[in-house]
């Protein structure tokens, strides 16, 4: 195996690791967002955890982040909670930083 082959293999391994960590961070962010939204909805305990799972699952539908944002926005709006999509997006951005730190720390 040449040096070039080893280097290419290392880049591919790093790319795979980065993608895995990104996936885990997005899932963690969505869980944290779901728990936050559940609190806004007055849910706690098992009900809050179940709601957070539905938020995580929303990412797997079409639209990914947009689907997650729309689900939370719709659920909060239906309960009469005044919030904008921009406010939810800002919360998602903040939680993403927290999720990345948690994934890198192995939590």
C-alpha positions as CSV (number, residue, x, y, z in Angstrom):
1,X,0.0,0.0,0.0
2,X,1.4,3.4,-1.0
3,X,1.5,6.5,1.1
4,X,-1.2,7.9,-1.1
5,X,-3.4,4.9,-0.5
6,X,-2.9,5.2,3.3
7,X,-3.7,8.9,3.2
8,X,-6.8,8.3,1.2
9,X,-7.9,5.6,3.6
10,X,-7.3,7.9,6.6
11,X,-9.4,10.6,4.9
12,X,-12.2,8.2,4.3
13,X,-12.1,6.9,7.9
14,X,-12.2,10.5,9.2
15,X,-15.1,11.4,6.9
16,X,-17.1,8.3,8.2
17,X,-16.4,9.3,11.8
18,X,-17.4,12.9,11.2
19,X,-20.6,11.8,9.6
20,X,-21.4,9.4,12.4
21,X,-20.8,12.1,15.0
22,X,-23.0,14.6,13.0
23,X,-25.8,12.1,12.9
24,X,-25.5,11.4,16.6
25,X,-25.4,15.2,17.4
26,X,-28.5,15.9,15.3
27,X,-30.4,13.1,17.0
28,X,-29.2,14.4,20.4
29,X,-30.2,17.9,19.5
30,X,-33.7,16.7,18.4
31,X,-34.1,14.8,21.7
32,X,-33.1,17.9,23.7
33,X,-35.5,20.1,21.6
34,X,-38.2,17.5,22.2
35,X,-37.6,17.6,26.0
36,X,-37.6,21.4,25.9
37,X,-40.9,21.5,23.9
38,X,-42.4,18.9,26.2
39,X,-41.7,21.2,29.1
40,X,-43.4,24.1,27.2
41,X,-46.4,21.8,26.6
42,X,-46.6,20.9,30.3
43,X,-45.4,17.3,29.9
44,X,-43.1,15.6,32.3
45,X,-41.6,12.2,33.0
46,X,-42.5,9.4,30.6
47,X,-44.8,11.6,28.6
48,X,-42.0,14.1,28.0
49,X,-39.6,11.3,26.9
50,X,-42.3,9.9,24.6
51,X,-42.8,13.3,23.0
52,X,-39.1,13.8,22.6
53,X,-39.0,10.5,20.7
54,X,-41.6,11.8,18.2
55,X,-39.5,14.9,17.6
56,X,-36.5,12.7,16.9
57,X,-38.6,10.6,14.5
58,X,-39.8,13.7,12.7
59,X,-36.3,14.1,11.2
60,X,-36.6,10.9,9.2
61,X,-39.6,12.3,7.3
62,X,-39.0,14.5,4.3
63,X,-37.4,17.8,5.2
64,X,-35.1,16.7,8.0
65,X,-34.5,19.8,10.1
66,X,-37.5,21.6,8.6
67,X,-39.7,18.7,9.6
68,X,-38.5,18.8,13.1
69,X,-38.9,22.6,13.3
70,X,-42.4,22.3,11.8
71,X,-43.5,19.6,14.2
72,X,-42.5,21.5,17.3
73,X,-43.9,24.8,15.9
74,X,-47.2,23.1,15.1
75,X,-47.5,21.3,18.4
76,X,-46.7,24.5,20.4
77,X,-49.0,26.6,18.3
78,X,-51.9,24.1,18.7
79,X,-51.5,24.5,22.5
80,X,-51.8,28.2,22.2
81,X,-48.1,28.9,23.0
82,X,-46.9,32.0,21.2
83,X,-43.6,31.2,19.5
84,X,-42.1,31.9,16.1
85,X,-40.3,29.5,13.8
86,X,-37.2,31.8,14.2
87,X,-37.3,31.3,18.0
88,X,-37.5,27.6,17.6
89,X,-34.6,27.7,15.0
90,X,-32.5,29.7,17.5
91,X,-33.3,27.1,20.2
92,X,-32.3,24.3,17.8
93,X,-29.0,26.1,17.0
94,X,-28.2,26.5,20.7
95,X,-29.0,22.9,21.4
96,X,-26.9,21.7,18.5
97,X,-23.8,23.2,20.1
98,X,-24.7,21.5,23.4
99,X,-25.4,18.2,21.5
100,X,-22.0,18.3,19.7
101,X,-20.2,18.8,23.0
102,X,-22.1,15.9,24.6
103,X,-21.3,13.6,21.6
104,X,-17.7,14.5,21.6
105,X,-17.6,13.9,25.4
106,X,-19.1,10.5,24.8
107,X,-22.2,11.2,26.8
